[in-house]
Structures are given as C-alpha cells and as structure tokens.
Amino acid sequence: MPYALCYINNRFLPYAEAKLHISDLGLQRGYGIFDYFLEMDGKVPFLDDYLDRFYRSGVLTGLNVPLEREMLKEKIFWLLGQNGLRNSGIKLVLTGGCSEDLYTPPSTPNFMILNLPVSHKPGEFSEGVKLILLDYVRYMPEVKTTFYFPSIALFPKMKATGAIEVLYHHNGLISETTRANIFLVRKSVLITPSPGVLQGITRKHVLGVAKDLLAIEEREVRLEELWECDEVFITGTSKHLIPVVEIEGRTIGDGRPGKWTRVISGKFEDFYNQVISDAPAGLSS
Amino acid sequence: MPYALCYINNRFLPYAEAKLHISDLGLQRGYGIFDYFLEMDGKVPFLDDYLDRFYRSGVLTGLNVPLEREMLKEKIFWLLGQNGLRNSGIKLVLTGGCSEDLYTPPSTPNFMILNLPVSHKPGEFSEGVKLILLDYVRYMPEVKTTFYFPSIALFPKMKATGAIEVLYHHNGLISETTRANIFLVRKSVLITPSPGVLQGITRKHVLGVAKDLLAIEEREVRLEELWECDEVFITGTSKHLIPVVEIEGRTIGDGRPGKWTRVISGKFEDFYNQVISDAPAGLSS
C-alpha cells in the first residue's frame, strides 16, 4: 500500500508522497466533495452511477470536476492497472483549491483519485451491528461533502458501546447513518427515509431487487418507527447490506438479523455478482 | 509573505513549503478546529480569550491541542518576531491527524500556527455592508470548526449581490453570519442572539463597552426582528464593528449606518486601543 500510486492534479505519484499545501480549502474551510466505490477483479460495479453522483455533487456546490467523464475513467483504470491491488477502494476528492487568503476559492481546484485497500468485507457484520443516535442533519444531504466531524467526534462513544455507525435524526425524523442508508421492515413492508438523504448507489439497487419481493415506502420516517418495526438494516458501498440489531441501547425486533434482511441481502448479492460477471473489463485490461 | 514562516507539528518552516499528507482528517473528513486573532504592533489583544476558546473547542470535540498554553504563546511570539509582518493575522488549526483508513482518528493530530497578512482593515466598511440569508445552523456553534462549505458555496451569489457575509437562520431564528456575530438595535435596546452562536471575542468586548450605554438583551432573535429594528451591525476579529444596511435585498432601518452603531463602535475602538497600549510586549520582544 505505501507504494501504491494515486493521482493529484494531473499527476500520478506514490501515495506516501501525496501532499497538498495547507492553504487547500478542503483543509482550511471544509470546502470539498468526494465519492467512493469499489474495484472487484479489475471491474468497477455501477461506476456510472457513482460518477453521475460525483458530477452532480460538483454542480450543486460550485465545484467543477476538472476531468470529463471518459478521461476520468481512463485515469481510474490506469491507476487500478498500475496498482494491481485487486478488490480495492477508489476515492475521488475534489476541494476548492489552494486559496491565498484561506477563504476565497481560487479558479483551480484540487482533485485527487486515491486507490486504497478495502477495510470491510461484505458479510463481516452478518450477525448484526449496533448504531448510536445523534440529533443532526447533514448540509445538502444529496451531496457527498467531506464533513464527517459530528460522527468522528463520537468515536469514543462508538468504541465504548460497540456501535459501528451513527444514525442521524432531527425534528423526530431519521435520515441516514454516517456512511450508510437505513431501511426498516415492518409487516412485510420495506421502508426507507426520503427525501433528505444521500442517494446511495447500494440503496438504489437494493430497492431495485426488493421491489418484486415486498411493498416499498420511500417517505419520511419517524424515530419511533425504529422501536415498532421488525427489522432494520443499513446499506453502503463497502457494507452491502448489514443487519442492525441494536440502536442507542435498544433492541431492534427480536435482536437478531431479520428474515427479510437475509432474503433481500441474498438477492442483492446475486445481482451484484451478476453485474460484475457481466461487466466489461476495465479500460486498462 | 511567501517567505513568512509557519509552524507545523513542532517545526518552523517557510509557508510556501507547508504541506500535509492528503490522509489528513481535516482534509478528508472535515475533522478540524481553528481559531484566529490579530497581532498589532507585535502585541496580541485578548490573546487569552482566544486561547481559552481554542482549548475549549478542543475539549468539546475530542481534539487535543498538543501544546500547553505557555508553550503555545512562546511559539506564536517567536513566529511573530521572525516574520515581523506587523499587523498580521494568526491562525491556529488543529485537525484529527493523518489517518491510515482516511476515517479513524490516529493518536497524533496535525497542528499548525499560520501567520498571514490581514486582508480587511477596521473602518473599511464604515458605510455599511449587505448580507444574504441562508437557512442553516452550524454544528456545535460554540466551536470554531473548519466547516465553511455552506457560505463558500454561496460566493457567486455574494458576488452578484455585493454581500460580504451570509446570515444563518433556522426555524425562524437568526444566529450568526459566516465569520461574525450580529447585533440589532431597537428603541435604544441592544439585542444579540444567544445561545447557539460562536462566543465571539469582539462580541464579548462590544457587550462590555455597550452595557453602560444602553439596555442589552442576549436572547433568541426572530428573523422578523431584522425588518422592525433601527440598526444592525456585525462584529468580528478583523471587522471590529461593521454597520449592516441591507439583508437579502431588504433595507435595514433608514439604509444608513445607525447612530448607536457609531457610538458603540467609537467606544469599542477606544477600548481596543487602550488594551493594545496597556498590553505588555510579546514574549519575543
């Protein structure tokens, strides 16, 4: 990993040497967006979904991605080919650039493509995980900004309670967790918060595979519904589907991964594997 | 300026060479706090107020300032002495450090002291400025986090309207602007929002000099009160007091800087100059 390459501002260089001047507005003012997706056997499932979202984040925030889509894909696959990590993560980060007064955005942003080992594996949390709660709403929830301060500041509480994510709620409604979307199952209905959440790519495809199995409600979800439902799971790029068995010390359902969670997870994994096997090899191969 | 020194992680180095590895959590996850104050003729007015706030920000967010106060002062004044900028800004920035997985905070933070030229001068905006509005509440408003994304993304609108700051409001209440506290004057009463705002050092001393002049109300302030009051001004470290004559296209009072604003501003400038003249010279002189 220390020898892996990354890409910064039109240059490939070893990750260990990847530095930015401290006048970067991502660092000084939190003015940055990103996206993150996985490479599996040299392929990148749902790559266009992720790039759609990344370019849209840029448009919504005034940050212009300095590479056109085809050129960006070319850089990504060249990097993957060089690094040869196999089953790795790709993170795109775009910041406001280096600012003379540490405040006013310059005309040139800073843009990087990072290629990192994956820390979680699907199935790792199949016995179910715990969440904790935080009264918080992300700014522009449809955008993947780099602002994770509220949940990172809760690391000590997460460690103490064994929770892996923080679930945000505000004005009595839940939205999403630190790095995942949330789903509830109650009486064979699949419920997930909308609007006011990141449009997760895994969320989208889970809804796709679930729609033939049970009724779906995308709507505002009250915090109290967590205590009345049968099952809860979260979805994310690295996580796929993870059952949730406890939230802020309260047991969800019967405290074990639910049967619908298992069924939907199985369907999603089948779909995911099919997508990978159908996908053309990357541009570099 | 390119030759000025700064301090990063126990090392003094030229600002132009001040870089951090891109795994820094301030950059990747917005996990950073800062503070900012001015040097005037080699002295730093209200230094202990600013340091109190910076250390408190650290305690509230789990970020530990790696230098004790006296050592920190010593570094600051050594830097000021070396740079000799005269009337400059000092910015302290503390981030979660460089993280292997770009998420989990390591045990060692990144800490820097920057010494920069000042871009605004007191009195520059004495004819009054414009603000625009944004429905937004800062996370942990008592802490100076680095997250300025919402207002920086509004730069194009600020430029188009000639506004210099964004005033935040939520649920019908106003709080503060991007980089300043706000005050209203109505019928000889000075009103300023509290709680839910940054405890500005200039705010504190403005309240101090104003309390013998007129009645003061620190309380929740409704957005509508802006349209019913006689005067509005904002306060900040670089700005001191600046009259506000227009907010989101609506004229405040009679559209000119108010008489109480002028009186309080005069009192504050007298106090400020007295503090500087009374202050002992910095440790380096």
Chai-1 contact restraints between the chains, C-beta under 6 A:
chainA,res_idxA,chainB,res_idxB,connection_type,confidence,min_distance_angstrom,max_distance_angstrom,comment,restraint_id
A,A18,B,I22,contact,1.0,0.0,6.0,A-B,restraint_1
A,K19,B,K19,contact,1.0,0.0,6.0,A-B,restraint_2
A,K19,B,H21,contact,1.0,0.0,6.0,A-B,restraint_3
A,L20,B,I22,contact,1.0,0.0,6.0,A-B,restraint_4
A,H21,B,K19,contact,1.0,0.0,6.0,A-B,restraint_5
A,I22,B,A18,contact,1.0,0.0,6.0,A-B,restraint_6
A,I22,B,L20,contact,1.0,0.0,6.0,A-B,restraint_7
A,G26,B,L27,contact,1.0,0.0,6.0,A-B,restraint_8
A,L27,B,G26,contact,1.0,0.0,6.0,A-B,restraint_9
A,L27,B,L27,contact,1.0,0.0,6.0,A-B,restraint_10
A,R29,B,T146,contact,1.0,0.0,6.0,A-B,restraint_11
A,R29,B,Y148,contact,1.0,0.0,6.0,A-B,restraint_12
A,R29,B,I152,contact,1.0,0.0,6.0,A-B,restraint_13
A,G30,B,G30,contact,1.0,0.0,6.0,A-B,restraint_14
A,G30,B,T146,contact,1.0,0.0,6.0,A-B,restraint_15
A,G30,B,F147,contact,1.0,0.0,6.0,A-B,restraint_16
A,G30,B,F149,contact,1.0,0.0,6.0,A-B,restraint_17
A,Y31,B,F149,contact,1.0,0.0,6.0,A-B,restraint_18
A,Y31,B,I152,contact,1.0,0.0,6.0,A-B,restraint_19
A,T61,B,A153,contact,1.0,0.0,6.0,A-B,restraint_20
A,G62,B,A153,contact,1.0,0.0,6.0,A-B,restraint_21
A,D101,B,S119,contact,1.0,0.0,6.0,A-B,restraint_22
A,S119,B,D101,contact,1.0,0.0,6.0,A-B,restraint_23
A,Y139,B,P150,contact,1.0,0.0,6.0,A-B,restraint_24
A,T145,B,F149,contact,1.0,0.0,6.0,A-B,restraint_25
A,T146,B,R29,contact,1.0,0.0,6.0,A-B,restraint_26
A,T146,B,G30,contact,1.0,0.0,6.0,A-B,restraint_27
A,F147,B,G30,contact,1.0,0.0,6.0,A-B,restraint_28
A,F147,B,F147,contact,1.0,0.0,6.0,A-B,restraint_29
A,Y148,B,R29,contact,1.0,0.0,6.0,A-B,restraint_30
A,F149,B,G30,contact,1.0,0.0,6.0,A-B,restraint_31
A,F149,B,Y31,contact,1.0,0.0,6.0,A-B,restraint_32
A,F149,B,T145,contact,1.0,0.0,6.0,A-B,restraint_33
A,P150,B,Y139,contact,1.0,0.0,6.0,A-B,restraint_34
A,I152,B,R29,contact,1.0,0.0,6.0,A-B,restraint_35
A,I152,B,Y31,contact,1.0,0.0,6.0,A-B,restraint_36
A,A153,B,T61,contact,1.0,0.0,6.0,A-B,restraint_37
A,A153,B,G62,contact,1.0,0.0,6.0,A-B,restraint_38
